Amino acid sequence: LNFLRTFMQILIKEYREGSKEESMKHIINAAYEATLKKYHGFIVKKVFSGVSGFAPYRKDYLLKMALGKEGQEEQVIKDMEAYLDTMSPVIDVMSQLYKDKGLDTDEKV
């Protein structure tokens, strides 16, 4: 969940800043770096690196999120922002619960 939150936050930020970059590979990699990478060993990191190469272009992703409706990019971004407003506090509570119960470890898989 934290990975998805970070992915959406970066995507929204770049969209709002008017970034012309269509590849989302760097967004996926940045979210991975910030959230999951520390939990993964060498092999899983390599698998993730390979899979991230199949990331769709931003325009294609937003079109899919808009259920194929052209010109709805802004609405999709607004919906993502609304989702993040609701989801982020839940993720924060879950993360704190993991820490409080000693379940948040740096063990690698």
C-alpha positions as CSV (number, residue, x, y, z in Angstrom):
1,L,0.0,0.0,0.0
2,N,2.8,2.4,0.8
3,F,4.4,1.7,-2.6
4,L,1.0,2.5,-4.4
5,R,0.6,5.6,-2.3
6,T,4.2,6.8,-3.2
7,F,3.6,5.9,-6.9
8,M,0.5,8.0,-7.0
9,Q,2.0,10.9,-5.1
10,I,4.9,11.1,-7.6
11,L,2.6,10.6,-10.6
12,I,0.3,13.4,-9.4
13,K,3.2,15.8,-8.6
14,E,4.8,15.3,-12.0
15,Y,1.4,15.8,-13.7
16,R,0.7,19.0,-11.7
17,E,4.2,20.3,-12.5
18,G,3.5,19.8,-16.2
19,S,6.1,17.2,-16.8
20,K,6.3,16.1,-20.4
21,E,7.9,12.7,-19.5
22,E,5.5,10.0,-20.6
23,S,7.5,7.0,-19.4
24,M,6.5,6.0,-15.9
25,K,9.5,3.7,-15.3
26,H,11.3,6.3,-13.2
27,I,8.1,6.9,-11.1
28,I,7.8,3.2,-10.4
29,N,11.5,2.9,-9.6
30,A,11.4,6.0,-7.3
31,A,8.4,4.5,-5.4
32,Y,10.1,1.2,-5.2
33,E,13.3,2.8,-3.9
34,A,11.4,4.7,-1.2
35,T,9.2,1.8,0.0
36,L,10.1,-1.8,-0.9
37,K,13.7,-2.0,-2.0
38,K,15.1,-2.3,1.5
39,Y,13.0,-5.5,2.1
40,H,14.2,-7.2,-1.1
41,G,17.3,-9.4,-1.7
42,F,19.3,-9.4,-4.9
43,I,17.1,-11.7,-6.9
44,V,13.8,-9.9,-6.1
45,K,15.5,-6.6,-6.9
46,K,16.5,-7.9,-10.3
47,V,13.0,-9.2,-11.0
48,F,11.5,-5.9,-10.1
49,S,13.9,-4.0,-12.2
50,G,13.0,-6.2,-15.2
51,V,9.3,-5.9,-14.6
52,S,9.4,-2.1,-14.2
53,G,10.6,-2.0,-17.8
54,F,7.1,-2.9,-18.9
55,A,5.5,0.2,-17.3
56,P,2.9,1.8,-19.5
57,Y,3.2,5.4,-20.7
58,R,1.5,7.9,-18.5
59,K,-1.1,8.9,-21.2
60,D,-2.0,5.2,-21.7
61,Y,-2.2,4.6,-17.9
62,L,-4.4,7.6,-17.3
63,L,-6.7,6.6,-20.3
64,K,-7.1,3.1,-18.8
65,M,-7.8,4.6,-15.4
66,A,-10.5,6.8,-17.1
67,L,-12.1,3.6,-18.5
68,G,-11.1,4.5,-22.1
69,K,-12.7,8.0,-22.0
70,E,-10.5,10.5,-23.8
71,G,-9.8,13.9,-22.1
72,Q,-10.4,12.7,-18.6
73,E,-6.8,12.9,-17.3
74,E,-7.6,15.8,-14.9
75,Q,-10.5,13.9,-13.4
76,V,-8.4,10.8,-12.9
77,I,-5.7,12.9,-11.2
78,K,-8.4,14.5,-9.0
79,D,-9.8,11.1,-8.1
80,M,-6.3,9.9,-7.2
81,E,-5.9,12.9,-5.0
82,A,-9.2,12.1,-3.2
83,Y,-8.2,8.5,-2.9
84,L,-4.9,9.5,-1.3
85,D,-6.6,11.8,1.1
86,T,-8.6,8.8,2.4
87,M,-6.0,6.1,2.0
88,S,-3.0,7.9,3.5
89,P,-4.2,8.1,7.1
90,V,-5.2,4.4,7.0
91,I,-1.7,3.5,5.7
92,D,-0.1,5.7,8.4
93,V,-2.2,3.9,11.2
94,M,-1.3,0.5,9.7
95,S,2.4,1.4,9.6
96,Q,2.4,2.6,13.2
97,L,0.6,-0.6,14.3
98,Y,3.4,-2.7,12.6
99,K,6.0,-0.6,14.4
100,D,4.2,-0.8,17.8
101,K,3.9,-4.6,17.5
102,G,7.5,-5.0,16.4
103,L,6.4,-6.3,13.0
104,D,8.2,-3.7,10.9
105,T,11.6,-5.3,10.3
106,D,14.2,-4.9,7.6
107,E,14.3,-8.6,6.9
108,K,14.8,-9.3,3.2
109,V,12.8,-11.7,1.0
